[in-house]
Amino acid sequence: MREKSQQDGQPAFVLHSYPFRETSLVVEAFSRDHGRVALVARGARRPKSAVRGVLLSFQPLLVSWSGRGELRTLIRAEWRGGYHPLRGQALICGFYVNELLLKLLLRDDPHEQLFSIYENTLAALGAGADQPAVLRQFEMGLLRELGYAVILDHDVERGEPVVRERSYVYLVERGPVPAAGAPRIGVELAGQTLIDMQAGDFASTATQQQSKLLMRTLINHHLGNQILHTRQLLRDLQEL
């Protein structure tokens, strides 16, 4: 069954945009039902364009487009309300989240649950929630929705539940194994950290540090040779 040539009123967010020809933009959008799509916004750079002030990152939009190719034509974009403005370091965290989606999501690969996770992440950042905890939760949700779930509740070697007093080594593409006798090619973690991450509890300093190292290692693995430019900005401001 062929995809409809026109989509109307699709909930979406702008992940990135760049100039196209003299007066237009190419908009990389994350839509609820169609995943990441590339849209040409014709005339969007003209001063009197109706969409010039609408096609901004982190604003919840309703977008309509036409076309079946890799580059579709934007027909309409409207603000749908509920906007939590991101400022300061929360804004940079938002750009980091957008860059992850741009580099890890394939085009036209729907992820409705991930869209909901993304909305909740922006709302939490806008509301002033603890940024490292919000980012770790998003990173874990992103990998899970892409089919790379982070195993936290049991050791993959014996199948036994994680014990808070034990030490583990997290092996990329496998999961946690007891540290005793394990190859030192993974990320060393306390059992308490794995339990905290499973519960979404990042209050402990040790859990914050170890979970950051684990997620950075896993994300780097899936990025391959791609570089995250916003990560350097975050490093310059504060270690997350």
N, C-alpha and C positions, 0 to 999 in steps of 0.2 A: 504494500500500500504506500503510495507516494505521499510525502509530506505536503500539506497545504502550502500554496505559494504565498499566503498572507497570514500573519499572526496578529491578533488584535488584543490590546489591553493586557499584555503579559507583565506580571510583577518582575521587576528587574532592578539591578544596581549597575552603575558604571564602575568598571574596574580600572580602566585606563583609556585615554584617547590621544590621538596625535593628528597633526595636520594632513590633509589629503587634497592634492591639487591646490587651486588658489583660494577657495572660500569654504571648503568642506572639512569634515573630520571623519576619521575612522574611530568608532567607539567599540571597545571591547566590553561587552555587557555580560553579566551573570544573570540569567533568567531562571525563573522557578521551574518551568516545564521543559525547557530546551537546553539548559546548561549554558556554557559559554558560547556566545555568538558575536560575530564581527559585523557591525552595521555602518554603512556610509550615511552620515548626516549631511545632506547636501545643503550648502549655504550656511552651515552652522556658525561659521566664523564671521559672518557679516554682522555689523553692529545692531541691525534691527531684526535679526533672526529670532523667531519665536522660541527656539530651543537653546539659544546661546547660554542663558542663565539656568537652564534646567539640567543639562547634561554634565552634572558634577558628581564626583565620587561621594559615596556614603549617603546619598539621598534616595529614599525609596521611590521608585518610579513605576508608572505603567507605560510600557512601550509597545508600539505596533510597527511591524516591518513587513516587507514583501521580498520575494525571491527565494531561490532554492540553492544557490551556489554558496561558496565559502564566504563571500562578501555580499550581504543583503543590503537592502535600502531601508533606512529608517523613514517611517511615515509620520509618526507622532510620538511625543514623549511628554508625560504629565506627571507632576509631583503627586504622590498618593498619601502624604501626611505621615505623622508619627516620627518626625525626624529628630534625632538626638545629635546635636552638633559635636564634633570631635575637635578638641583644642590641645595645643601643646604636645606633650609626649603621647597622649591618647591618639592624636592625629597620625603620628608616625607609626604607632602600633597598627592603626587601620590600614595604612599603606603597606605595611609588612604583610598583613593578612591578604590584601589584594594581590600582592606580588606572588604569594604562595599559590593562590587560585590561578593566576595567569600562567604560572610555570608548571603546575601539576595537573591542571584540568585539561582534558582534550576538548576541542570544540564539538558542539552538538552532542554532548554526553550528559543527559539529564541526571540531576542529583537533587531531588526535591527536599530530602532530609538535610542535605548539606546546605541548601539555600536557607532553611530554617535555622540551622546552626550559625550561619553567617549573620543573619538578622539579629539573633540573640547576642552574638559577639559584639556587633556594633552598638546595640542597646546598652550592653554592660560597660563598654568603653565610654560611651557618652554619659552614663550615669556615675562615672567615677569609681567603678569597681577595681579591685586589685589587678593591675595590668599583667604581671607575670602569670597569675592564676588563670586569667581570661585567655591569654595566649596559649598556655599549655593545654587548656580544655579545647580550644579551637584546633590546635595541631593534632591532638588525639582524635577528635571528631573527623577532621579532614582525612587522616590516614585510614581510619575505619571505613569511611564512606567510599574511599578509593580501593578498598579491598586489602589494605595493609594494617589490619587491626593490631594495636599494641597489646601484647599479652602481659597481664599484670597479676593475675590471681593464682597462678600455679607455675611450678618450674617444669619446663618442657622436657627435661631429661627423665624425671621420675613420675611426673604427673601429680606430684604432691602439692597441696596448698602452700602458698608462700608463708614463711614463718618470720615474724617481725624481727626476731633477734639474730637471724642468720644473714650472711652476706651472699650476694649473687653477682653474676656477670651476665649482662644482657647481650646476647649474640644477635647481630643483625640478621634478619630473615628467619630467625628461630624463636628467640625469646629468652627469658631468664633461666639460668642454670646455677646450681650451687657453686659458690666461688672456689671451694676446696677442690683442687685438681682441674679446674676449668682453664681453658686456654685464655691468655691475657690479650685477647683481640677484640673484646667487647667493652661495654661500659660497666664499671663496678658500681653496685647499688646496695644499699641496705634493704632488708626485707621491709622495714617500716616505710621506706620511700615508695615501694611498689604498692603497699597497702594504702598509703595515703593517696597516691595517684588514682588508684581504683575508686576511692571514695570521693575524689575531687577535692581533697583537703591539702592545700599548699601553704598552710600556716607555718610549718617548721622551716627553719633556715636550711637545714640539711636536705629536706625534700625539695625546696626551691632550687637549690644548686644542682642536685643530682638529676632532677627531672628535666631541668634546662639542658644539661649535658646529654641526657638520653635522647630528648626530642631533637636536639640539633644534629646528633649523629644519625638518627633515623631519617630525618628530612634531607640531610646532605646525601645520604645513600640514594634516595629516590629522585633527587634533583640531578644526580650525575654530575656533569660538567657545568651545569647552570649556576650562576652566582646570584645570590640575593643581595641587592644593593641596599635595601632598607635595613638589613641586619647590621650593616656597618654604622648606619645612623643611630640605631638603637644602642649599639655598643658605646658610641661616642657620648650618649646622654646618660645611660645607666645600664648596668649589667642586668639583663632580664633572664 
